[in-house]
Amino acid sequence: MIEVRDLSKTYTVHEKAPGLMGSIRSLFARETIAKHAVKGVSLDVGEGEILGLVGPNGAGKTTLVKMLAGIIHPSSGTASVLGYTPWERNNEFRRRIALVMGQKAQLWWDLPAADGFLLLKEIYQIEESRYRENLSYLAETLDVTKHLNVQVRRLSLGERMKMELIAALLHDPRVVFLDEPTIGLDLTAQRAVRDFLLEYREKHQPAIILTSHYMEDIEALCKRIVIIDGGGFIYDGPIEGIAATYAGQKVVTANLKRAGGVPVDPEALARFGTVLKAEDLEIKVSVDRERIADACAWILKTHAVTDLAIDEEDIGSVIERIFRERRVDPA
């Protein structure tokens, strides 16, 4: 459904020299630099797949999504979405995609959502029976039927996002771009949106590209993840593979008996890795993978253990460390 090959987007940025003289010189001879928002990326996304796109602010996530939605023309490379070149803006192409941006609304602020949906029905030329069926299904699934005739500005943020999702999906798009769809939502609203997207994917099998700063969204919705930084991909693969590729440690957690055990010695525990917790009832330490057996053996030998668990490092923490290390050493 989506094929991208060596896609790039470069902007020319004017640099102004500091100080008054620099400002005066820039009036006559401006220095320019090339800023690479997206650098030679390639990917494929198939039917029914939800691809998670993760990266820090300014990494190129939104630029890539906008190119694939046809809003931005690339500097080089090719892309095919449903067999169309996105930036040619073919009307049939636009009828078969949807773009939801968490920080931008498409519904009219002072009108009820139902009126906005009627306008979209005419724009997309949706048949009456299909429109009513889709609206009923989407509104009931998202539990907003009673809010359809309420002005959009009077809805909560979570309810407005649900209405935006309905507006985007009314015409049965085959490709859906979701740019930060849960930004600013509370935990209950985030969970409701995630549950809906999983159900919608199961029923309609669109290709979905999701960008989010919330790792809960990525872990709940995506089996495959792309990490982007500085405009280029640094990882593309299964979400489980991030820990195996970038996490050199696992977290060992031991629950201890309340009485009769040996006091926890943080210095002795530190021989095996980074001590995250060292209390009378719990030990938690981040250990290099090759030292897991030694650490567990020492804990079991020296303490009265009631439960022992070995877990992969949190995915969000691994990704944060990747970005932090790249800031220190961009190469």
C-alpha positions as CSV (number, residue, x, y, z in Angstrom):
1,M,0.0,0.0,0.0
2,I,2.8,2.4,0.8
3,E,6.2,2.2,-0.9
4,V,8.9,4.8,-0.2
5,R,12.4,4.9,-1.8
6,D,15.2,7.3,-0.9
7,L,12.7,10.0,0.0
8,S,14.3,13.3,1.1
9,K,13.2,16.8,2.0
10,T,15.7,19.7,2.2
11,Y,14.9,23.3,3.2
12,T,17.1,26.3,2.6
13,V,17.5,28.3,5.8
14,H,18.9,31.9,5.9
15,E,21.5,32.4,8.6
16,K,21.8,35.8,10.2
17,A,25.2,36.8,11.6
18,P,25.0,38.0,15.3
19,G,25.1,41.7,16.2
20,L,24.1,44.9,14.5
21,M,26.7,44.7,11.7
22,G,25.6,41.1,11.0
23,S,22.0,42.3,10.7
24,I,23.1,45.0,8.2
25,R,25.2,42.6,6.1
26,S,22.3,40.1,5.9
27,L,20.2,42.8,4.2
28,F,22.6,42.6,1.2
29,A,24.2,39.1,1.3
30,R,22.5,36.4,3.2
31,E,24.3,33.2,4.1
32,T,22.2,30.1,3.5
33,I,22.5,26.5,4.8
34,A,20.6,23.4,3.8
35,K,18.5,21.7,6.5
36,H,17.7,18.1,5.9
37,A,14.3,17.4,7.4
38,V,14.2,13.9,5.9
39,K,17.2,12.2,4.5
40,G,17.0,9.3,2.0
41,V,14.4,7.1,3.9
42,S,12.9,3.9,2.5
43,L,10.0,1.8,3.8
44,D,7.0,-0.4,2.9
45,V,3.7,-0.6,4.8
46,G,1.2,-3.3,4.0
47,E,-2.5,-3.7,4.4
48,G,-3.7,-4.0,8.0
49,E,-0.3,-2.9,9.4
50,I,0.1,-0.2,12.0
51,L,3.6,1.3,11.8
52,G,4.9,3.3,14.7
53,L,7.1,6.3,13.9
54,V,9.1,7.5,16.9
55,G,11.5,10.3,17.3
56,P,12.3,13.5,19.2
57,N,10.9,16.9,18.2
58,G,12.4,18.0,14.9
59,A,13.4,14.4,13.9
60,G,11.3,14.5,10.7
61,K,8.2,12.5,11.6
62,T,5.6,15.1,10.7
63,T,7.5,16.1,7.5
64,L,7.5,12.4,6.4
65,V,3.8,12.0,7.1
66,K,3.0,15.3,5.2
67,M,4.9,14.1,2.2
68,L,3.1,10.8,2.1
69,A,-0.2,12.6,2.5
70,G,0.7,14.9,-0.4
71,I,0.9,18.1,1.6
72,I,4.6,18.6,1.0
73,H,6.6,18.0,-2.2
74,P,9.9,16.1,-1.5
75,S,13.3,17.3,-2.7
76,S,14.2,13.8,-4.1
77,G,13.2,10.2,-4.0
78,T,9.9,8.5,-4.8
79,A,6.8,7.4,-2.9
80,S,3.7,5.4,-3.9
81,V,0.6,5.3,-1.8
82,L,-2.2,3.1,-3.1
83,G,-0.4,3.3,-6.5
84,Y,-0.5,7.1,-6.6
85,T,2.2,9.7,-6.2
86,P,1.0,11.6,-3.2
87,W,2.2,15.2,-4.1
88,E,0.4,15.0,-7.4
89,R,-2.8,15.4,-5.3
90,N,-5.0,13.2,-7.5
91,N,-8.6,13.5,-6.3
92,E,-9.1,9.7,-6.2
93,F,-6.0,9.4,-4.0
94,R,-7.3,12.0,-1.6
95,R,-10.6,10.1,-1.4
96,R,-8.8,7.0,-0.2
97,I,-6.5,8.5,2.6
98,A,-7.1,10.2,5.9
99,L,-4.8,12.5,8.0
100,V,-5.4,13.2,11.7
101,M,-3.2,15.7,13.4
102,G,-3.6,15.9,17.1
103,Q,-2.7,19.6,17.2
104,K,-4.9,20.7,14.3
105,A,-8.7,20.3,13.9
106,Q,-10.7,19.9,10.7
107,L,-14.2,20.4,12.3
108,W,-15.8,23.8,12.6
109,W,-15.3,25.1,16.2
110,D,-18.8,26.7,16.5
111,L,-20.8,24.0,14.7
112,P,-22.0,20.6,16.0
113,A,-19.8,17.7,14.8
114,A,-22.9,16.3,13.0
115,D,-23.0,19.4,10.7
116,G,-19.3,18.9,10.0
117,F,-19.9,15.3,9.1
118,L,-22.6,16.3,6.6
119,L,-20.2,18.6,4.9
120,L,-17.6,15.9,4.6
121,K,-20.3,13.6,3.2
122,E,-20.8,16.0,0.3
123,I,-17.0,16.6,-0.1
124,Y,-16.3,12.8,-0.4
125,Q,-19.6,12.0,-2.2
126,I,-20.5,9.3,0.3
127,E,-23.7,7.5,-0.4
128,E,-26.5,8.1,2.1
129,S,-26.8,4.5,3.3
130,R,-23.0,4.1,3.6
131,Y,-22.7,7.5,5.4
132,R,-25.4,6.6,8.0
133,E,-23.9,3.1,8.5
134,N,-20.4,4.4,9.0
135,L,-21.4,7.3,11.3
136,S,-23.5,5.0,13.4
137,Y,-20.7,2.5,13.8
138,L,-18.0,5.1,14.5
139,A,-20.1,7.1,17.0
140,E,-21.3,4.0,18.9
141,T,-17.8,2.5,19.0
142,L,-16.3,5.7,20.3
143,D,-19.3,6.3,22.6
144,V,-20.0,9.8,21.4
145,T,-23.5,9.4,19.9
146,K,-25.0,11.7,22.5
147,H,-22.5,14.4,21.7
148,L,-23.0,14.6,17.9
149,N,-25.3,17.7,18.1
150,V,-23.1,19.6,20.6
151,Q,-20.9,22.4,19.4
152,V,-17.4,21.2,19.0
153,R,-16.0,24.0,21.3
154,R,-18.1,22.7,24.1
155,L,-16.7,19.2,24.0
156,S,-13.9,17.9,26.1
157,L,-10.5,17.4,24.5
158,G,-11.0,13.6,24.4
159,E,-14.5,14.0,22.9
160,R,-13.1,16.4,20.2
161,M,-10.4,13.9,19.3
162,K,-13.0,11.2,18.9
163,M,-15.0,13.4,16.6
164,E,-11.8,14.1,14.6
165,L,-11.3,10.4,14.2
166,I,-14.9,10.0,13.0
167,A,-14.4,12.9,10.5
168,A,-11.3,11.2,9.1
169,L,-12.8,7.7,8.8
170,L,-16.3,8.4,7.5
171,H,-15.2,7.8,3.9
172,D,-13.5,4.4,4.6
173,P,-9.9,5.4,3.8
174,R,-7.5,2.6,2.9
175,V,-4.5,4.5,4.3
176,V,-4.6,6.5,7.6
177,F,-1.9,8.9,8.9
178,L,-2.2,9.6,12.6
179,D,0.1,12.4,13.8
180,E,0.1,12.5,17.6
181,P,-3.6,11.5,17.9
182,T,-3.6,11.2,21.7
183,I,-1.5,14.3,22.6
184,G,-2.9,16.1,25.6
185,L,-5.5,13.4,26.4
186,D,-6.0,11.9,29.8
187,L,-5.2,8.3,30.4
188,T,-8.9,7.2,30.0
189,A,-9.2,9.0,26.7
190,Q,-5.9,7.7,25.4
191,R,-6.9,4.1,26.2
192,A,-10.3,4.6,24.5
193,V,-8.6,5.9,21.3
194,R,-6.1,3.0,21.3
195,D,-8.9,0.4,21.8
196,F,-10.9,1.9,19.0
197,L,-7.9,1.9,16.6
198,L,-7.2,-1.7,17.3
199,E,-10.9,-2.6,16.6
200,Y,-11.1,-0.5,13.5
201,R,-7.9,-2.0,12.1
202,E,-9.3,-5.5,12.8
203,K,-12.5,-4.7,10.9
204,H,-11.3,-2.6,8.0
205,Q,-7.6,-3.5,7.6
206,P,-6.2,-0.1,6.5
207,A,-2.5,0.7,6.5
208,I,-1.8,3.1,9.3
209,I,1.3,5.2,10.1
210,L,1.2,6.5,13.7
211,T,3.5,9.0,15.2
212,S,3.4,9.5,19.0
213,H,5.6,10.6,21.9
214,Y,3.6,8.2,24.2
215,M,5.3,4.8,24.3
216,E,2.0,3.4,25.6
217,D,0.5,4.1,22.2
218,I,3.3,2.5,20.3
219,E,3.5,-0.6,22.4
220,A,-0.2,-1.1,22.4
221,L,-0.8,-0.6,18.7
222,C,2.3,-1.4,16.8
223,K,4.2,-4.6,16.1
224,R,6.7,-2.7,13.9
225,I,8.5,0.5,14.8
226,V,10.7,3.0,13.0
227,I,13.0,5.2,15.0
228,I,13.9,8.4,13.2
229,D,16.4,11.1,14.2
230,G,18.0,13.9,12.3
231,G,15.8,13.0,9.3
232,G,17.1,9.5,8.9
233,F,16.0,6.0,10.1
234,I,18.2,4.5,12.8
235,Y,15.9,1.4,13.4
236,D,13.2,-0.3,11.4
237,G,11.9,-3.6,12.7
238,P,9.8,-5.4,15.3
239,I,9.3,-3.5,18.6
240,E,10.7,-6.5,20.5
241,G,13.9,-6.2,18.6
242,I,14.7,-2.7,20.1
243,A,15.7,-4.2,23.4
244,A,17.8,-7.0,21.7
245,T,19.5,-4.4,19.5
246,Y,20.1,-1.5,21.8
247,A,19.5,-2.7,25.4
248,G,22.6,-4.3,26.9
249,Q,20.9,-4.8,30.2
250,K,18.0,-6.5,31.8
251,V,16.4,-5.6,35.1
252,V,16.5,-8.2,37.9
253,T,13.9,-7.7,40.6
254,A,13.9,-9.8,43.9
255,N,11.2,-9.6,46.5
256,L,12.6,-10.5,50.0
257,K,11.1,-12.0,53.2
258,R,10.3,-9.4,55.9
259,A,12.3,-11.0,58.7
260,G,15.3,-13.3,59.1
261,G,17.1,-12.2,55.9
262,V,20.5,-10.7,55.5
263,P,20.5,-6.8,55.2
264,V,20.8,-5.6,51.6
265,D,24.3,-4.4,50.8
266,P,24.0,-1.9,47.9
267,E,27.8,-1.8,47.4
268,A,28.0,-5.6,47.0
269,L,25.0,-5.5,44.6
270,A,26.7,-2.8,42.6
271,R,29.3,-5.3,41.4
272,F,26.7,-6.7,39.0
273,G,25.3,-3.5,37.6
274,T,23.3,-0.3,38.4
275,V,21.4,-0.5,41.6
276,L,17.8,0.8,41.0
277,K,16.4,-0.1,44.4
278,A,18.0,-1.7,47.5
279,E,15.4,-2.0,50.4
280,D,14.6,-4.5,53.1
281,L,11.8,-6.0,51.0
282,E,12.9,-5.4,47.4
283,I,16.1,-5.4,45.3
284,K,16.1,-4.1,41.8
285,V,19.3,-3.9,39.7
286,S,20.0,-3.3,36.0
287,V,22.5,-6.0,34.9
288,D,24.5,-6.6,31.7
289,R,23.0,-9.6,29.9
290,E,26.1,-11.8,30.2
291,R,26.0,-11.3,34.0
292,I,22.4,-12.2,34.6
293,A,23.1,-15.7,35.9
294,D,25.8,-14.5,38.3
295,A,23.6,-11.7,39.7
296,C,20.7,-14.0,40.3
297,A,22.9,-16.7,41.9
298,W,24.4,-14.2,44.3
299,I,21.0,-12.8,45.3
300,L,19.5,-16.2,45.9
301,K,22.5,-17.3,47.9
302,T,22.7,-14.2,50.1
303,H,19.0,-13.3,50.7
304,A,15.7,-14.9,51.6
305,V,14.0,-14.5,48.2
306,T,10.2,-15.0,47.8
307,D,10.0,-14.0,44.1
308,L,12.6,-13.3,41.4
309,A,11.8,-11.7,38.0
310,I,14.0,-10.8,35.0
311,D,12.6,-8.2,32.7
312,E,13.7,-6.4,29.6
313,E,14.5,-2.8,30.0
314,D,11.6,-0.5,29.4
315,I,11.3,0.3,25.7
316,G,10.8,4.0,26.3
317,S,13.9,4.2,28.4
318,V,15.9,2.4,25.7
319,I,14.7,4.9,23.0
320,E,15.4,7.9,25.2
321,R,19.0,6.6,25.8
322,I,19.5,6.1,22.0
323,F,18.5,9.8,21.4
324,R,20.6,11.0,24.3
325,E,23.7,9.2,23.1
326,R,23.2,10.5,19.6
327,R,23.1,14.1,20.9
328,V,26.5,13.5,22.5
329,D,28.0,11.7,19.4
330,P,26.0,12.4,16.3
331,A,28.3,10.2,14.2
